[in-house]
Amino acid sequence: MKRVVNTEKQPIKLWLDDIEAGALDQARNLANLPFVFKHIAVMPDAHQGYGMPIGGVMAAEEVVIPNAVGVDIGCGMCAVKTSLTSLATEKIKAVLAGIRKTVPLGFQHHKKKQDPALMPQTAGRPLSDFPVVAEEYGNALTQIGTLGGGNHFIEIQQGNDSHVWLMIHSGSRNLGFKVANHYNRLAMDLNRKWGSRIPEKWQLAFLPLDKETAQRYLREMRYCVEFAYANRKLMMERVKEALLSVVPSVVFEPVINIAHNYAALETHFHKNVMVHRKGATSAREGEIGIIPGSQGSPSYIVRGRGNPESFQSCAHGAGRKMGRKQAQRQLDLHQEQKKLEDQGIIHAVRGVRDLDEAAGAYKNIDEVIENQIDLVEVIVELRPLAVIKG
């Protein structure tokens, strides 16, 4: 931990020195909520989000806040270690071509609905208990196994363990977006009805856990977390198939999966609380996780240390240091391309519009890792060989 802010009702514990003003203001708002438990934890990749900073961890008593989870519910990482120790450039390009044939990117969906057996189960409940999911179910069948846009990616990587790895970052697509917005609107309406003293401009409308609306949100949120994992799993299977078509002898280890946008009932400091992780991942003692860098910097497989001060959490990535439009205005396209090409990375920065995902738009991942050595232990460092972006 780098420092503690003690000026609000509850302390703010920060794992970084250089937090932007907007993100710190949002952390201050969280620290003044009446139902916050113990303190607010701010991870080293933190930057401003909607309502709650991305890279924020908040434990709450008796409530859940949809905006403290965010719109890409269940967004997270998958990684698979392969038996390969190297992969020639021409073979990498063939694998990328195979991936593009089977994994829709950006706003693209599958033209045909995928097998419903790939979708999460509803734990014996009728689909009517998941009203937003039920309404979007048909669309979700065309979205499962698709990457999406923004900072979502597929990478082929070289590990310092001498093995080639596959990594995917993606979320719950439009399903999570619909669930998040539906319940955030409901929370805002209910908070107005109850005369909540929490300023609406904070964007932190809440749902009491003893109300059916909160229980519906939690059911649909958990479904979206499972859908996001199912989405990544299907993409990973198709990435593996693309690699197998080029190198038939390759063997794959079991998938590592971790989500970074969700809320869960957990026990911390001997109390059951609703832990909200928005752009943060669980880092329980011994838990294996993934902290990705940018497309020009390493990613890391880590093992959690179970630090109670972060509610057993850690960073979810490098974290942005520039907004998307700012990066497109300020970064030099040729310089960003050269940085990647000098490292031999087959990259996705083709034009000015892609600069929002250039390495220069992100924080230094090595500093992010260094700032949380009390939260995680690095197991493997992975350097990008090739990147597909949405």
LUMGU-374002 format. One line per 2 residues: their letters; for each residue z, y, x of C-alpha. Coordinates in pm, 1 decimal. Example, Ala and Ser with C-alpha at 12.3 -4.5 7.8 and 13.67 -1.06 7.14 Angstrom:
as> 780.0:-450.0:1230.0  714.0:-106.0:1367.0 .
***
This chain:
mk> 0.0:0.0:0.0  -92.0:344.5:127.9 .
rv> 123.1:578.8:-79.4  314.1:630.7:-406.2 .
vn> 280.3:923.8:-648.1  613.9:990.9:-823.3 .
te> 529.2:1301.4:-1025.1  466.0:1123.6:-1358.1 .
kq> 679.3:918.0:-1598.7  595.3:602.4:-1405.9 .
pi> 498.0:572.9:-1037.5  135.6:538.1:-926.8 .
kl> 96.5:299.2:-633.2  -223.3:350.6:-437.6 .
wl> -399.1:126.5:-187.7  -624.5:410.8:-64.9 .
dd> -593.5:760.0:80.2  -918.8:916.8:-37.8 .
ie> -906.1:888.9:-416.9  -1132.2:1133.6:-602.5 .
ag> -959.7:1391.6:-822.7  -1099.8:1255.4:-1150.6 .
al> -977.7:902.3:-1079.2  -631.6:1028.1:-984.1 .
dq> -615.5:1234.4:-1304.5  -694.5:920.4:-1503.0 .
ar> -421.7:729.6:-1317.0  -178.8:1010.9:-1404.2 .
nl> -272.6:976.2:-1771.2  -201.8:603.3:-1755.7 .
an> 133.5:664.3:-1587.6  240.1:885.2:-1879.1 .
lp> 161.4:638.0:-2156.0  477.2:540.2:-2347.4 .
fv> 415.4:165.1:-2325.0  325.8:133.8:-1954.7 .
fk> 538.7:-120.5:-1768.9  681.6:-55.2:-1422.5 .
hi> 397.1:138.5:-1251.7  19.8:185.5:-1221.1 .
av> -162.2:8.9:-936.5  -480.2:164.3:-795.2 .
mp> -697.7:-57.2:-576.6  -876.4:62.9:-257.8 .
da> -1221.1:66.6:-422.9  -1107.9:296.0:-705.8 .
hq> -1329.4:563.5:-858.2  -1349.4:746.9:-1190.9 .
gy> -1439.6:550.5:-1503.1  -1401.0:602.2:-1878.3 .
gm> -1035.0:644.2:-1968.1  -906.5:431.7:-1681.1 .
pi> -1023.1:444.0:-1320.6  -1239.4:154.6:-1209.0 .
gg> -1017.4:-25.3:-963.5  -712.0:30.8:-1182.8 .
vm> -446.0:-220.4:-1287.8  -207.1:-145.1:-1572.8 .
aa> 58.1:-361.4:-1735.3  149.0:-260.8:-2092.2 .
ee> 417.9:-371.6:-2334.0  315.2:-476.8:-2685.0 .
vv> -31.2:-312.7:-2683.9  -385.5:-365.6:-2559.2 .
ip> -627.2:-80.8:-2474.9  -998.3:-167.0:-2514.0 .
na> -1108.1:117.2:-2284.7  -876.9:-14.7:-2011.2 .
vg> -1095.7:-326.0:-2004.9  -1427.5:-144.5:-2040.7 .
vd> -1768.1:-218.2:-2186.5  -1882.1:-497.2:-1954.1 .
ig> -1608.6:-739.6:-2054.8  -1574.5:-1033.4:-1817.8 .
cg> -1807.3:-889.8:-1555.7  -1743.2:-1073.1:-1233.5 .
mc> -1863.6:-1278.1:-940.6  -1982.8:-1630.6:-867.8 .
av> -2040.9:-1773.1:-520.5  -2162.5:-2111.7:-397.8 .
kt> -2155.8:-2243.7:-41.9  -2460.7:-2449.4:55.3 .
sl> -2505.3:-2718.1:321.4  -2768.5:-2503.1:493.8 .
ts> -2680.0:-2329.4:819.9  -2992.0:-2111.6:823.1 .
la> -3292.5:-2021.9:607.9  -3618.7:-1885.5:747.8 .
te> -3757.8:-1560.2:607.7  -4066.0:-1721.7:452.9 .
ki> -3843.4:-1973.7:272.8  -3613.2:-1697.2:151.0 .
ka> -3912.3:-1516.1:2.9  -4022.9:-1834.9:-172.7 .
vl> -3673.0:-1877.8:-319.0  -3672.2:-1516.2:-442.5 .
ag> -4007.6:-1573.2:-613.2  -3865.8:-1880.6:-786.6 .
ir> -3558.6:-1689.7:-903.7  -3770.9:-1412.6:-1053.8 .
kt> -3962.6:-1669.6:-1260.4  -3651.5:-1807.3:-1429.8 .
vp> -3389.7:-1527.5:-1430.6  -3477.0:-1216.4:-1636.5 .
lg> -3370.7:-894.8:-1464.1  -3268.0:-549.4:-1584.0 .
fq> -3325.7:-500.2:-1955.9  -3529.9:-821.2:-1981.5 .
hh> -3411.0:-1112.9:-2193.5  -3541.1:-1467.7:-2232.1 .
kk> -3836.7:-1488.1:-2467.4  -3685.0:-1797.3:-2630.0 .
kq> -3327.4:-1863.7:-2734.2  -3140.5:-2081.1:-2486.4 .
dp> -2951.0:-2399.6:-2574.3  -2644.4:-2313.9:-2789.9 .
al> -2452.7:-2579.9:-2594.2  -2448.2:-2332.4:-2305.3 .
mp> -2245.4:-2084.7:-2512.2  -1862.5:-2075.2:-2504.0 .
qt> -1673.0:-2268.3:-2769.6  -1446.7:-2098.0:-3022.3 .
ag> -1141.6:-2322.9:-2975.0  -1183.0:-2478.9:-3318.4 .
rp> -1198.7:-2145.3:-3497.7  -1490.9:-2058.4:-3724.9 .
ls> -1736.5:-1804.9:-3586.1  -1630.4:-1573.3:-3870.2 .
df> -1304.8:-1519.3:-3677.9  -1521.6:-1347.6:-3415.1 .
pv> -1705.9:-1090.7:-3630.9  -1886.7:-896.1:-3357.3 .
va> -1974.7:-1212.2:-3166.0  -2104.3:-1369.6:-3487.6 .
ee> -2328.7:-1069.4:-3553.5  -2464.0:-1071.5:-3196.4 .
yg> -2477.4:-1449.8:-3147.2  -2853.6:-1483.8:-3190.9 .
na> -2920.9:-1203.7:-2943.7  -2671.2:-1353.8:-2699.3 .
lt> -2873.7:-1676.8:-2695.2  -3160.2:-1479.8:-2539.1 .
qi> -2927.5:-1296.5:-2297.3  -2736.4:-1587.6:-2147.1 .
gt> -2871.2:-1651.9:-1799.0  -2995.1:-1293.3:-1747.5 .
lg> -2883.9:-1054.5:-1473.4  -2876.7:-710.3:-1634.3 .
gg> -2907.9:-384.8:-1442.2  -2687.2:-133.6:-1262.8 .
nh> -2489.3:-288.1:-979.1  -2555.1:-648.3:-1082.3 .
fi> -2721.0:-858.9:-815.9  -2822.1:-1198.2:-681.5 .
ei> -2783.8:-1241.9:-304.8  -2860.5:-1501.9:-42.5 .
qq> -2606.0:-1461.2:236.4  -2517.3:-1591.9:581.9 .
gn> -2150.6:-1670.6:630.4  -1950.5:-1651.5:951.7 .
ds> -1860.9:-2012.5:866.8  -2221.8:-2092.4:972.0 .
hv> -2335.1:-2167.7:616.2  -2580.1:-2003.1:376.7 .
wl> -2419.3:-1886.9:51.4  -2546.2:-1781.6:-291.1 .
mi> -2373.4:-1501.4:-482.7  -2416.6:-1348.0:-829.5 .
hs> -2259.1:-1040.2:-986.2  -2310.1:-1003.2:-1361.2 .
gs> -2128.1:-968.4:-1691.4  -2137.1:-1020.5:-2066.5 .
rn> -2457.5:-823.5:-2126.0  -2490.7:-652.2:-2465.7 .
lg> -2233.1:-881.5:-2627.1  -1943.7:-735.4:-2428.8 .
fk> -2076.0:-383.1:-2482.3  -2078.7:-430.4:-2859.8 .
va> -1729.3:-583.6:-2870.5  -1583.7:-310.4:-2647.7 .
nh> -1729.2:-22.2:-2845.6  -1642.4:-173.6:-3184.5 .
yn> -1273.8:-214.8:-3102.7  -1243.4:111.4:-2912.7 .
rl> -1373.7:293.3:-3223.4  -1125.9:101.6:-3441.1 .
am> -843.5:190.0:-3202.1  -941.0:558.5:-3209.9 .
dl> -949.6:561.3:-3591.5  -613.4:385.6:-3616.7 .
nr> -452.2:612.2:-3356.6  -564.0:918.0:-3556.2 .
kw> -425.9:760.3:-3875.3  -90.6:690.8:-3709.6 .
gs> -73.8:1038.6:-3556.8  -62.0:904.3:-3201.8 .
ri> 68.3:1153.4:-2946.3  -168.3:1022.5:-2679.1 .
pe> -439.5:1288.8:-2635.7  -774.3:1163.9:-2763.2 .
kw> -947.1:1317.0:-2461.1  -768.8:1061.7:-2240.4 .
ql> -991.9:789.1:-2398.5  -698.8:545.1:-2409.0 .
af> -667.5:450.4:-2775.6  -448.7:140.0:-2816.2 .
lp> -398.7:-153.4:-3052.7  -45.7:-291.2:-3111.8 .
ld> -34.5:-664.7:-3041.9  146.6:-736.1:-3371.2 .
ke> -157.6:-613.1:-3566.3  -446.7:-841.5:-3664.2 .
ta> -698.3:-593.2:-3520.6  -550.5:-643.0:-3173.4 .
qr> -555.0:-1020.9:-3211.3  -921.2:-1009.2:-3318.0 .
yl> -1003.8:-792.8:-3018.1  -827.8:-1032.8:-2782.9 .
re> -1015.4:-1330.4:-2932.3  -1350.7:-1157.8:-2899.5 .
mr> -1265.6:-1019.1:-2555.5  -1176.3:-1367.6:-2427.9 .
yc> -1500.6:-1501.8:-2576.7  -1692.0:-1233.8:-2385.3 .
ve> -1509.9:-1326.8:-2061.7  -1618.7:-1687.7:-2115.3 .
fa> -1971.2:-1577.9:-2207.9  -1995.9:-1372.7:-1887.3 .
ya> -1896.5:-1680.9:-1686.5  -2145.1:-1896.4:-1878.9 .
nr> -2409.6:-1633.3:-1805.2  -2336.7:-1646.0:-1431.5 .
kl> -2322.3:-2026.0:-1431.1  -2665.6:-2057.4:-1591.5 .
mm> -2815.3:-1807.8:-1347.7  -2653.4:-1991.6:-1056.9 .
er> -2805.3:-2320.9:-1174.0  -3148.1:-2159.2:-1175.8 .
vk> -3091.5:-2000.9:-834.4  -2994.1:-2344.5:-702.7 .
ea> -3309.2:-2494.2:-857.5  -3517.4:-2227.3:-685.1 .
ll> -3357.6:-2314.3:-352.5  -3399.1:-2689.3:-413.4 .
sv> -3770.3:-2639.5:-478.4  -3800.1:-2496.0:-126.8 .
vp> -3537.3:-2708.3:54.8  -3494.1:-3035.0:-142.7 .
sv> -3218.9:-3165.6:86.4  -2971.0:-2883.6:21.1 .
vf> -2624.5:-2974.1:-113.1  -2399.3:-2730.7:-301.7 .
ep> -2021.1:-2696.3:-309.2  -1839.2:-2617.2:-638.1 .
vi> -1877.5:-2264.9:-773.5  -1615.1:-1996.6:-709.5 .
ni> -1578.8:-1763.9:-1009.9  -1366.6:-1455.1:-1069.1 .
ah> -1378.9:-1185.2:-1338.2  -1284.4:-821.0:-1293.6 .
ny> -1288.0:-658.2:-1641.6  -1035.0:-808.9:-1883.4 .
aa> -680.6:-803.8:-2018.8  -445.0:-1101.1:-2013.6 .
le> -85.7:-1175.6:-2111.2  97.3:-1249.8:-1785.7 .
th> 452.5:-1257.2:-1652.0  541.5:-992.8:-1394.5 .
fh> 888.0:-882.1:-1282.6  1031.5:-1140.4:-1529.0 .
kn> 860.7:-985.5:-1831.3  557.5:-1085.1:-2040.8 .
vm> 311.7:-795.7:-2031.8  -54.6:-732.7:-2110.2 .
vh> -220.2:-677.4:-1771.7  -542.6:-475.1:-1787.4 .
rk> -775.3:-512.9:-1489.1  -1070.8:-276.0:-1490.8 .
ga> -1274.6:-327.9:-1177.6  -993.6:-534.3:-1024.9 .
ts> -947.4:-907.6:-981.2  -657.3:-1146.8:-994.5 .
ar> -513.8:-1229.6:-650.6  -233.4:-1476.0:-720.7 .
eg> -88.3:-1654.2:-419.9  -348.5:-1901.0:-295.0 .
ei> -611.9:-1796.2:-551.1  -966.9:-1784.1:-410.5 .
gi> -1159.1:-1467.7:-495.6  -1470.3:-1268.4:-408.1 .
ip> -1493.9:-906.5:-292.9  -1860.2:-801.7:-261.5 .
gs> -1992.8:-516.1:-50.0  -2314.1:-323.9:-104.2 .
qg> -2659.8:-469.3:-41.2  -2633.5:-340.5:315.9 .
sp> -2280.6:-458.2:397.8  -2078.3:-780.4:403.1 .
sy> -1908.3:-952.1:111.7  -1588.4:-1150.9:146.9 .
iv> -1437.9:-1472.6:18.0  -1063.9:-1408.6:7.1 .
rg> -736.2:-1582.2:-70.4  -476.8:-1397.4:-276.3 .
rg> -130.7:-1324.2:-138.3  34.0:-1281.7:-480.9 .
np> 170.1:-933.8:-407.0  387.7:-834.2:-705.7 .
es> 339.1:-459.6:-642.1  -31.1:-484.8:-740.0 .
fq> 51.6:-715.7:-1033.6  -104.9:-985.9:-812.9 .
sc> -442.1:-807.6:-806.6  -695.9:-681.5:-553.9 .
ah> -1018.7:-479.2:-532.6  -1336.1:-600.5:-702.5 .
ga> -1585.3:-461.1:-449.3  -1666.6:-173.8:-217.3 .
gr> -1641.2:89.2:-492.5  -1873.7:383.0:-540.6 .
km> -1838.1:702.3:-337.1  -2133.3:870.4:-512.7 .
gr> -2234.4:887.4:-877.0  -2573.0:738.8:-960.0 .
kq> -2754.8:1069.4:-1007.4  -2579.3:1215.3:-704.4 .
aq> -2699.3:927.0:-486.9  -3056.1:968.7:-609.9 .
rq> -3041.9:1341.8:-526.2  -2863.0:1329.7:-192.5 .
ld> -2951.8:1005.5:-13.3  -3263.4:983.3:201.9 .
lh> -3487.2:697.2:84.0  -3641.3:622.5:422.9 .
qe> -3305.2:629.3:601.9  -3150.4:390.3:349.4 .
qk> -3448.2:155.3:373.6  -3439.1:164.9:753.4 .
kl> -3068.2:74.7:760.3  -3144.7:-238.2:558.8 .
ed> -3461.2:-330.0:745.0  -3289.7:-288.9:1083.1 .
qg> -3046.5:-558.6:968.7  -3332.3:-783.6:858.8 .
ii> -3226.8:-770.3:492.2  -3488.5:-833.0:224.7 .
ha> -3363.9:-551.1:2.6  -3418.4:-391.9:-338.7 .
vr> -3439.9:-20.3:-245.1  -3805.1:45.9:-323.5 .
gv> -3799.4:402.1:-452.2  -3578.4:706.1:-517.7 .
rd> -3458.1:556.8:-847.3  -3306.0:267.1:-650.7 .
ld> -3090.5:492.8:-432.5  -2805.1:467.4:-682.1 .
ea> -2755.7:114.6:-546.0  -2824.1:192.4:-178.8 .
ag> -2554.5:114.7:75.2  -2492.7:488.0:124.4 .
ay> -2371.3:521.2:-235.3  -2076.2:289.4:-167.4 .
kn> -1750.6:307.4:25.6  -1710.1:131.9:359.3 .
id> -1626.3:-225.6:260.3  -1441.1:-287.3:588.1 .
ev> -1202.1:-0.4:509.1  -1157.7:-134.2:156.1 .
ie> -1062.6:-475.0:297.7  -835.2:-323.1:562.4 .
nq> -649.5:-122.6:295.2  -552.5:-438.7:106.7 .
id> -447.3:-679.0:380.8  -116.4:-705.4:193.5 .
lv> -305.8:-826.1:-115.2  -559.8:-1075.8:23.4 .
ev> -647.3:-1278.6:329.4  -1014.1:-1296.5:432.1 .
iv> -1150.4:-1651.4:452.4  -1525.7:-1599.7:501.4 .
el> -1739.3:-1294.1:577.5  -2086.7:-1308.4:420.8 .
rp> -2374.6:-1091.5:542.1  -2671.3:-1033.1:309.5 .
la> -3003.9:-1195.6:392.9  -3184.5:-1104.8:69.7 .
vi> -3097.8:-913.3:-246.6  -3233.5:-911.2:-602.3 .
kg> -3115.5:-620.5:-819.2  -3155.0:-567.3:-1190.6 .
***
